[in-house]
Amino acid sequence: MTSDITPDAAALRAETALDRARHRSHRSLLVRLALLAAAALLGGASVALFLAGAPAGGALCAAGALLTGLGVLLAVAVGRRLVAVTVDGRSMEPAYRDGDRVLVRRGAPAAVGEVVVVERPPFASPWYEPPLSRQAGAGAIYARQWVIKRVAALPGDPVPPDTLPGAAGEPGARVPAGMVVLLGDNAEHSYDSRQVGCFPAERVLGAVLRTF
């Protein structure tokens, strides 16, 4: 997960962050392929033993293949609900520090005060890609850049004072439907709603459950 960076530093760090994302995506893919290969080998072995007249051995291999297959399905299901990310930067100090590993429950934020992981908005331009699907796997997640923030307001809530730029932050304004106000605890090192306004809720990956 990427940290908050100034526009001048964005280009310098983009390549490094992308390299890290590609490495994590590649590693995740290799693990899934290894599990699938193991299930295929066990299943093939069970068929061979049955054809050779060794039903007991075949049954054991079939059971192993079934357990491996279930493990693959469980890994995919867990990956679509929980994901681990690494904090990179100072925007949430002192609660979360650079290098901390956090477990994230995927889904929209449920309460003000929750800490969430959200896709990093580009500087001075819209997002380049559509929102990530809720069913997207680890490879798609790690191919994008993420920041960690705290929820300050949800759709329909009054906009907290001095949290949004321009007219969006006027007294009496409320957070529009489908949007959230996200702030970093360490304001001096955070690129958040104070600069970019409300974040689309569909860009939120999920809420942080705990630190490893």
N, C-alpha and C positions, 0 to 999 in steps of 0.2 A: 504494500500500500504506500502510495506516495505521500509526502508531506506538503504543507503549505509553502510556496516559494514565491518570490517576487517575480514580476514579468521579466526583469532583466536576467534573472537566474534560470528562468524556465527552460530556455533552449539548452543551457549547459547541462541540466540534469535530465532532460527528457530521454536522451539516448540511453543513459545508465538505467533509468527506471524501466524503459521498454525492454532492455536486455534482461533485467531481473524478472520481469513478467513473463517473457518468453521462456526463460529457464524453468520457472515454476510450472508453466503450462506443459512444457515438454516432460518434466518429471512426473507430473500427474498422469499424463497420457501413457507413459511407460509403465507405471504401476497398474493402471487399468488393463493394459494389453497383457501384462504378465499374469494377472488373475484370470483373464479370459483364456489365455493359452493353457494355464494349468487345468482349468475346467474342461477344456477340449481334450487334453491328453488323458485325463482320468476317464472321461466318457468314452473315448476311443479304446482305452485299455479294458473297460468293462465289457464292451461289445466283443472284443477279441477273445476275452476269457470265456464268455458265454458260448461263442462259436466253437471254442476249443474244448467245451464240455467241462468247464470249471465254474459251475454256478455260484459256489460259495465265494470264490475269489472275485468273480464278476460282480456279485452283490456288494462286496466290500468296496470295489472300485466305483460302482454306481453310487453308493452312499457318499464316497469321497467327492465324486463329481457333483452330486447334489449339494453337499455342504459348501463346496467351493463356489458353485453357481449362486447359492443363497448369499454367500459372503460378498460376491460381486454386486448382487442386487442391493444388499444392505449398504455397501459402500456408496453406491450411486444415490440411494435414498437419503443417507445421512449427508452426503455432499450437497444435496439440494435443499437441506434444511439448516445445516451447520457448516461454517467455514472458518478457518483460522487465517488471520492476517497479521502482518508485522507493522507496528507503528514506526514511521520514518519521519521524524521531525519533532518540533517543540510546541505545536499548536494546542495540545491538551495538557501541558504541564501545569501543576505537578501530579495530577491524577494519573496520567499516562505519559510515559517517557519514551524517548527515541530507543527503538530496539525491543520494546515490549511486544510479546505475542498475545493476541486477544482472540477469544472464541466469539463468533458472531452468529446470532440467530437470524436467519434470513426472513425478510418481510418488512413491511412498513413500520415506522415507530409507533408505539402505542401510548406514550405518555411524555409530557413535558419533563425535562430533567434526564431522560434517557440519553446515553451516549450511543451514537450510531456511526456506521461506516457509510459514506456516500461517495458517488462518483465525482471526481475532481472536475469542476467546471473549467473550460478553457478560458484563457485571458482574452477579454474584449471580443468574444465571438460565441455563437451558440455551440452546443455539443456537436461533435462531428458525426456521432453514430446514434441510432435510436436507443431508447432505454433497454437495458439488459432484461431478457425474459426471466420470469421467476423460476422457470425450469432449466435455465442455463447451467451447465456443469462447471467444474473447477477450471477447466481450460479457458472457457470464455470469461470467467471472473478474473483470472490472473492476467488476462490479456489487456485489461483496462487498468486505469489508475484510480486510486481511492484515497479519501481523506477521512479522518476521524473528527467528529464534532458532537456537541451536546444540543439536544432539542430545546429551543427556547419558546416555540409556539407552534401549534398545530392548526389545520384548517378551521376557520371560524373564530379562533382566539383573537383577542386584541393584540395588535403588534406591540411588542415591548418597546419602550422609549429608546431612541438612539440605536436601533438595531438594523434599520434599513435605510438605504440611501435615497435622497430626493423625496418626491411626493409620496412614495410608498410608505415612508415612515411618519407621515403626518398624524397628529393626535386623532384618535377615534378610528383609525384604519384597522381593518381586520385582515387576517391571513386568508388569501383566496383558497377556494376549493382545490384540492390536489397539490397544495404547496405546503412547505414547512419552513420555519425560521431556524437556522442552524448556526451556532456560534462556537468558537474555540475558547477554552478556558483562559488560554494565554493570548490575550488580544493583540499584543505587540508582534506576535509571530503567527497570526492566524489569518488565512484568506477565507472569508465566510460571508454570511448574509450582510454584514456591515459594508462589504464591498460589492457583492453581486446580487443582493436582494434575496427573495425567497428561492428555495431550492424545490424543484419538482419532487414530490414524494416518490414517484416511480424511479427516481435516480438513487434512492436509499437502498443499500444492499441489505441492511438489517441492524439490529440492536446488539451492542456488546454485552455479553453475558458475564465474562470473567477474564482475568489476565492469567496466563500460564505461569 
